[in-house]
Amino acid sequence: MSAVRVRYVAQLKLVAGCGEESVPIADAPSLHDLLRVVAELRGERMRDFLLAQDGSPRPSLLIAVGDQHAVRGANRALQAGDLVTLMAPMSGG
């Protein structure tokens, strides 16, 4: 089994209880697979931030792989050691 690094920003950092962690993934994982694994590891509150009712990524979720923004809806392949940054949009005034 491989792992990717996941960096949590803003609200997701508070929900995860850490800023970054190594997340174990199966061979040939996709970005959507990773989001489901993180939701399972981190519980219901994290799931609510990451996944819609149907299990797909929330459209408002901001994701970067390395230094590249992941296109909304794209389910790109990940490699062991990739850095995936997750950020939920912030609101307020």
C-alpha positions in Angstrom: 0.0 0.0 0.0 1.2 3.5 -0.8 0.5 6.9 0.7 -0.1 10.5 -0.3 0.4 13.6 1.8 -2.8 15.5 2.4 -2.6 19.2 3.5 -5.7 20.7 5.2 -6.3 24.4 5.0 -8.6 26.7 6.9 -11.7 25.0 8.3 -10.6 21.6 7.1 -7.4 22.0 9.3 -9.7 22.4 12.3 -11.9 19.5 11.4 -8.9 17.2 10.7 -7.1 18.3 13.9 -3.8 18.6 12.0 -2.4 20.6 9.1 -0.9 17.7 7.1 -0.9 13.9 7.3 0.1 10.9 5.3 -2.9 8.9 4.1 -2.6 5.3 3.0 -4.1 4.6 -0.4 -4.5 1.5 -2.6 -2.4 1.1 -5.7 -3.5 3.3 -8.7 -5.8 5.6 -6.6 -7.8 8.5 -8.0 -8.5 11.9 -6.4 -12.1 10.8 -5.6 -10.8 7.6 -4.0 -8.6 9.7 -1.7 -11.5 12.0 -0.7 -13.5 8.9 0.3 -10.6 7.5 2.3 -10.1 10.8 4.1 -13.8 11.1 4.9 -13.8 7.6 6.3 -10.7 8.2 8.4 -11.8 11.6 9.7 -15.5 11.0 10.3 -18.8 12.5 9.6 -17.9 16.1 10.0 -15.1 15.8 7.4 -17.4 13.8 5.1 -19.8 16.7 5.2 -17.1 19.1 4.0 -15.7 16.8 1.3 -18.5 14.8 -0.2 -22.0 15.5 -1.5 -25.0 13.2 -0.7 -24.2 10.9 -3.7 -20.6 10.5 -2.6 -19.1 12.7 -5.2 -16.8 15.6 -4.3 -18.6 18.8 -3.2 -18.5 21.3 -6.0 -17.3 24.0 -3.6 -14.3 22.0 -2.4 -10.9 23.5 -3.6 -8.2 20.9 -4.4 -4.7 21.2 -5.6 -2.3 18.3 -6.5 1.2 19.5 -6.1 1.1 23.1 -7.3 -1.7 22.6 -9.8 -5.3 23.3 -9.2 -7.5 20.2 -9.8 -10.2 21.0 -12.2 -13.7 20.7 -10.7 -15.1 17.3 -11.4 -11.9 15.8 -12.7 -10.9 12.5 -11.2 -7.2 12.5 -11.9 -4.9 9.6 -10.9 -2.6 10.1 -8.0 0.9 8.8 -7.4 2.5 7.7 -4.1 4.0 10.7 -2.4 1.8 13.3 -4.1 0.8 16.3 -2.0 -2.9 17.0 -2.2 -4.2 20.3 -0.6 -7.8 20.4 0.4 -9.6 23.7 1.2 -13.3 24.4 1.9 -14.4 27.9 0.8 -14.7 30.3 3.7 -17.7 32.6 4.2 -18.3 35.5 6.4 -18.1 39.2 6.4 
